[in-house]
């Protein structure tokens, strides 16, 4: 049986958040609601990069890629400007 690391990490995070929000309840309802929203929807930590669909249209990524990943954008440090768009010399037939 294969383990999906993304689903496993998500489950662990959700269990931890439930624990934090129930083990240490805040008395003020408004503050509690803000904490819950802030914990469950944190700000993006990375600058947004190119859209996956755009990279498929540009034939940089395989058309199956959007069905595999759970996100619509790459983050800036994943920008395929160098690693995906410019395969190593002599690596013919292995690019997008």
C-alpha positions as CSV (number, residue, x, y, z in Angstrom):
1,X,0.0,0.0,0.0
2,X,1.5,3.3,-1.1
3,X,1.6,6.2,1.3
4,X,0.8,9.7,0.0
5,X,3.3,12.0,1.8
6,X,1.2,15.1,1.0
7,X,-2.1,13.6,2.4
8,X,-0.2,12.2,5.4
9,X,1.4,15.6,6.2
10,X,-2.0,17.3,5.8
11,X,-3.6,14.8,8.2
12,X,-0.9,15.4,10.8
13,X,-1.2,19.2,10.5
14,X,-5.0,19.0,10.9
15,X,-4.7,16.8,14.0
16,X,-2.2,19.2,15.5
17,X,-4.4,22.3,14.8
18,X,-7.4,20.6,16.3
19,X,-5.3,19.8,19.4
20,X,-4.0,23.4,19.7
21,X,-7.5,24.9,19.3
22,X,-9.1,22.6,21.9
23,X,-6.3,22.2,24.4
24,X,-5.7,25.9,24.7
25,X,-9.1,27.6,24.2
26,X,-9.2,31.4,24.1
27,X,-11.8,33.0,26.3
28,X,-12.7,35.8,24.0
29,X,-14.8,34.5,21.1
30,X,-13.7,37.1,18.6
31,X,-10.0,36.5,19.3
32,X,-10.6,32.7,19.2
33,X,-12.2,33.0,15.8
34,X,-9.4,35.2,14.5
35,X,-6.8,32.6,15.8
36,X,-8.7,29.8,14.2
37,X,-8.9,31.6,10.8
38,X,-5.2,32.6,11.0
39,X,-4.0,29.2,11.9
40,X,-6.1,27.4,9.2
41,X,-5.4,29.9,6.4
42,X,-1.9,31.3,7.0
43,X,-0.4,33.9,4.6
44,X,1.6,32.5,1.7
45,X,5.2,32.2,2.7
46,X,6.6,32.3,-0.8
47,X,6.2,34.6,-3.8
48,X,3.8,33.2,-6.4
49,X,5.5,31.9,-9.6
50,X,4.1,30.9,-13.0
51,X,0.7,29.2,-13.4
52,X,0.8,25.5,-14.0
53,X,-1.8,25.8,-16.9
54,X,0.4,28.4,-18.6
55,X,3.4,26.1,-18.4
56,X,1.4,23.3,-20.0
57,X,0.2,25.7,-22.8
58,X,3.9,26.6,-23.4
59,X,4.7,22.9,-23.5
60,X,7.1,23.3,-20.5
61,X,5.1,20.8,-18.4
62,X,3.3,17.7,-19.5
63,X,-0.5,18.0,-20.0
64,X,-1.1,15.5,-17.2
65,X,0.6,17.7,-14.7
66,X,-2.4,19.7,-13.6
67,X,-4.3,16.5,-12.7
68,X,-1.4,15.3,-10.5
69,X,-0.7,18.4,-8.4
70,X,-3.2,20.0,-6.0
71,X,-2.1,23.6,-6.7
72,X,-2.6,26.0,-9.7
73,X,0.6,28.1,-9.3
74,X,4.2,27.2,-8.7
75,X,6.1,29.3,-6.2
76,X,8.8,31.6,-7.5
77,X,11.7,29.4,-6.4
78,X,10.1,26.6,-8.6
79,X,10.1,28.8,-11.7
80,X,11.2,26.6,-14.5
81,X,13.3,29.3,-16.1
82,X,16.4,27.3,-15.7
83,X,15.8,23.7,-14.6
84,X,12.8,22.7,-16.7
85,X,13.1,25.0,-19.7
86,X,16.8,24.4,-20.2
87,X,17.5,20.7,-19.9
88,X,21.2,19.6,-19.6
89,X,23.1,19.3,-22.9
90,X,22.9,15.8,-24.3
91,X,19.6,15.1,-22.5
92,X,17.5,15.0,-25.8
93,X,14.2,13.4,-25.6
94,X,13.8,13.9,-21.8
95,X,12.4,17.4,-21.8
96,X,8.8,18.5,-21.9
